[in-house]
Amino acid sequence: MLINRDEALRILDDLNDGSFEWASKYIEMKKLPTIEEPIKCKDCIWWTKADDSLQGRCSMFGMYPTGAWFCANAERKEGAKE
């Protein structure tokens, strides 16, 4: 199970015993990057839906993924949900 950084900080805050060790762990946790929800193909500027299929075409890679796929190179379309 994954939890986001803010939830982890709330859990860690509940364990606060005032020690230096706790404070250093809290500070390190705050430095961690947050995890964002991946941008699905259906919400990406590179994906075009095929009219008669669940698939579309990715103009970046030339693949034919469904709208539920995602990759590290996605760029959110204007107006697509975040």
N, C-alpha and C positions, 0 to 999 in steps of 0.2 A: 504494500500500500504506500502510495506517495502522499505526502502532505506538503503544502507550500511553506515557504520560509516564515510567513507571518504566523501561521498556525504553530510551527515549531518554536518560534519565539514565545508564543503564549504558553506553550507547555513548559518550556525552560523557565519562564518567569514564575510559574507555579512552584517550581523546585528551588526557588531562590533561598539560599541559606545564608546569604551575606558574605560568603567566603570569596577570597581572591580567585580561587579556581573557578567558581561559578561565574564571576564577572568576566574572566578571560574567555570562557566558553561562550558567553552571551555576546561579547564583542566580536569574536570570530564568526559566530552564526550570523550576525547582522551584516557582515561583509559578503556573505554568500549571494550569488545572483539569484534572482527570482526565476522560476520556471514559467514560461509562457505557454499557453495552449497552442499547439501547432496549427498552422494555416492549412486547411484542407484544400485539395485541388479545386473544388467547386467555388472557393472564395479567392482563388489566385488569378492574377492578371495573365498568366501564361496558359491557362486552361480554357478551352472552348468546348462546350457541350455539344455532343452529336445529337441531332433531333430524335433519332429513332433508337437510342441506346442509353444505357446507364453510363457508358464511357464517354470520354471526350478526348481531345488531343492536347498534349502539352507541347507548346511551341518552343519551349526551351530545350527539351530533350528529345522530341519527336516520338514520345511514348503515347500510349492510349489508356491512361488510368481512369478509374471511376472517380466520381467527385469526392468520395470518402478518403481517398489516398492523400498523402502529404509528403513533403520533402523539406530538406534544409534550405532550399533555394527559393521557396515560395515568397511571393510579394502580394499582400492583401489588396484586392480590388477596392476601389473607392465605393463606399456604401455597404460593403460586406460586413457581417457582424464580427465583432471582436470577441 
